Amino acid sequence: MYWYERKKHGIARAAEETQVSIWTDRWIMAYFCCLAFVLGTVFGSFLNCAAWRSSRGESFLRGRSRCPACGHDLGARDLVPVLSWLFQRGRCRYCGAGISVRYPLTELAFGALTLLCLLRFDLSVLCLRNWIFLCCLFFLSLVDLETQIIPDGSLILAALAWLLTLPLLHTGPKAALLRLLAGIVFAAALLLLSLLMDRVLQKESLGGGDIKLFAVIGLYLGFVGTLFALILACAAGILFALVLFRGNAKGKAFPFGPAISAAAAFMLLQGDGIVNWYIGLLGF
């Protein structure tokens, strides 16, 4: 497999920083990829449950999972990601109520994200840090869809993950300062733009949570990456609005968090090529 041999011989920069790499052997790679996907579906189930409870003002740290229709506590056989939903044909085993397809879809989606994160960053501290960031993006997107509010806790956790891993990643003070400056600049620019648009439109144009989210994205993506994330978020936001609202929700608040998160996740996992192309156009 040509792509495997290329990766094995040095394309994965993260592998150079670790003693163990998934690219060392095909069987090791297969094992860790399967493990990453399965764990990703498990965490996808947890994040979905946490978002559902948070949206309703409940704690996701206490209490067992339960059916949203009848309130019955769920057993282990009811909580296997994806498979439980399939075997039970999308219905509660206790009351027969339908279970939303959102559950298996979110589990599969985060399983895929976890796998992509592993393939992109290998077995490294950088992989763990960026995976935590993806967890926060996924969680806040689900909450924003329900409540049109981006929870501050997810942003604080993402910022702390970035800050606490700086010494482990040997990030120089200049590079760290540039990332911090990127977050501040984008947040300030979007705040000024939103205040101007609020005055023109006589209504809120961009929520405070969206602005704070871009501040955190700046820490992870820097100036150029965050700029592309902003452009992609605007395009994704239009598509999400067309799919979710279909022109029948005039004046209704639009959750922009999922579009921003999707753009940030794309740039985090696959944005290097776009950024390098852009920098090349500028002649650097």
N, C-alpha and C positions, 0 to 999 in steps of 0.2 A: 504494500500500500504506500504509494509515493507520498501522499500527504502526511502519513504517520512518520515516515523516515525523515522528512524535512523538519517536522516538529521535534522529533527526537534529537536531531543534531544541532539544535541551538536556536530555533525561532522563539521558543517559550523562554522569555527572559526571567520569569519568576522561578523557573527551574534552577537557574544558576545560583539563586539565593537560598536554596533548600537542599538538604541532603537526600531527601526522598522526593521523587517526581513521578507523576502519573505517566510520563512519557518514557520512563526507563524500560518498561516492558509492556507488551500488549495485554497480558493477563492482569497486570497491576492496573493498567488503565481501565480495562473492562470492569474490574472489581470496584474501583473508586467511582467510576461513572455511574454504575448501578446503585452504589451506596448513596451517592450525592442525590440521585433522582428520587430514591425512596425517602431519604430524610427530607428532601425538599417537599414532597407531597405531605409528609407528616407535619412539617412546619407550616405548610400552606393551609392545612386543616386547622391548626392552632391559630394562625393569624386571622383566618376567616371567623372563627369562634370569638376571638378577642375583639375583632372589629364589630361583630354583631352585638356583643355585650356592651362595649364602650358606647356604641351608638344609642343604646337604651339606658345609659347611666349606670350600668352594672359593672362589678369588678370581674375581670377575667382571671384573677389569681386565686379565687376561692370558688368552691362549688364544682360539682361534676357537670359534664355536658348533658344537655337534656333536649328533648324534642321541642321545637319552637311552637308546635301546635297543641300538644297535650301536656307538655311539661314533664313527661316521664324521664327519669334518669336513663342514660344510654349505657349499655354494657360494652365490653371490649369488641364483641363481634359487630357492633353498630358503628364502630369508630375507625375501621380500617379504611384508609384513604382510597377513594375511587371505587374499590371493590365492594364495600358495603352498600354503596348507592346502587351499583349495578346488580348485585345479587338480590337486593330488596326491591328492585325495579322502581327506584325513586320514591319509595313510600316508607313511612314510619312502621317499624315492626309491631308497635304497640297499639297505635290508633288508626293506622292506614292512611293518614294524611299524606299528601304529596310533599316531597322534599325538593326544594329548588335545585335546578341543574347548576346553579351557581357553585354549589359545594364541590362536585367533582371537577368543574372547570377551574376553580381557583386552586385546587390541589394539584392538578396537572400543570397549570401555568407556573406555579411556584416551583414545582419539581423541575420543569424545564429551565427556569431562571437559575436555580441552584446548579444544575448541570453545566449551563453555559458559563457561570461564574468560575466553576472549577476548571473548565477547559481553557478559559481565558487567563486565569491567574495562577493555576497550578496549586500545589499544596504549600501555601505561604501565608504569612501574616496579612499580606495585602489581600489575598483571597478572603480571609475571614473578615477583615474590615469592610471590604466592599459587599460581602454577603450580608453583613449587618445593615448596611445602607440599603440594600435591596429589600430586606425585611421591613425596614421603616417605610420605604416608598410603597410597598405592597399594602401594608397595614393602613397607612394614612389615605391611600386611594380608596380602599373599601369603606372607611369611615366617611370620607368626603362624599362618596356616592350616596350614602344613607342620610347624612346630616348637613352637607354643604359646609362642613367645618373640618379644618385640618388640625388634628390634635397636636398641641405643643410638645407633649411627651415624646412623640416619635421623632420630632426635629431635634430635641435635646439629646436623645440617645444617639442619633446619627452624628451630631456634632461631637459628642464625647468619644465615640468610637474613632473618629478622625483624629481628635486631639491626643488620646491616650496611646495610639499606635504610632505616633510620630517618632518617638525614640527607637522603637523596634524596627521601623522601616528606614532608619538612618536618613531621614529627610532633613536636608540642610535648612538652616534658619531662613535663608533667602527664598528658597522654594516654598517653605511653609508660609512665609509672610506674603508671598505673591498670591497663594491660594486664599488666604484670609482676606487680602485686599480685594480679590475677585468677588468674594461673597458680599463684602461691604458695598462695593461699587454697584453691583447688579441690584442689590436690595434697595439702595438709595435711589438709583435711576428709576426703578419700577415704582417706588413709592411716589416720587415726583410726578411720574407719568400718570399714575392712578389718581392722584389728587387733581391733576389737570382735567382728566377725563371725567372724574366725578362732577366737577363744576360744569363742564360742557354738557354732559348727559343728564345732570340733575339726579343721578343715582349712583350707587356703588358699582364701579367698573371692575376692580380687582381686589379680592379679599386680602386682609392682612396675612392670613396663613399662606397664601400663594407667594407673597413677597418674602416671608421668612423662609419658605421652602427654597426659593432661588438663592438665598443667602447660604444655606447649607449646601446646595448643589455646587456653588462656587468653590467650596472647600475641596470637593472631590474632583471637579472637572477643570478648574482654573478658568482663565478668561476666555480662551477660544472655545473650549469644550462647552462652557455654559452659554456662550453666544449661540452655538449651534443647537444646544438643547432648547433655548428660548424660541428659535425659529421653528424647530420641529414640534415644540409644544403648541405653538399657534396653529400649525397645520393639523396636528392631531386633535386639537380642541374643536376645530371646525367639523372634522369627521365625527367625533364623539357626539357633538351637538346634533348633527344630522341623523345619527343612528338612534340616540336616546330620546330626542324630542320630536323628530320628524315634523317639525313645523307646527306642533300643536300645543306648545307651552310658552306662548308669548308672555314675556315679563317674568317668567319663572327663573329663579337663581340657577346658574349653571355651575356644576362642580368641575373646576379647572384642574384640581389636584391630580386626577388620574392621567390626564394628558401630559402634564408636566412630569409626572413620575415615569411615564412610558418613555418620554423623550430622554430623560436623564438616564434611565436604565439602558437605553439603546446606546447612548454616547459612552456610558461607562464600559459596556461590554464590547461594542463594535465601533467606537468613534475614532480610534487611532488613525484609521485609513482616511477618514474624512478630514480630520485635523491636519494630517501630514500633507494631504492634497492641497488644502487651503493655504498652509504655510508655504508650500512650494510655489503657489501662484504669486505669493507676495515676494518671492525671491530670497527667502531665508534658508 
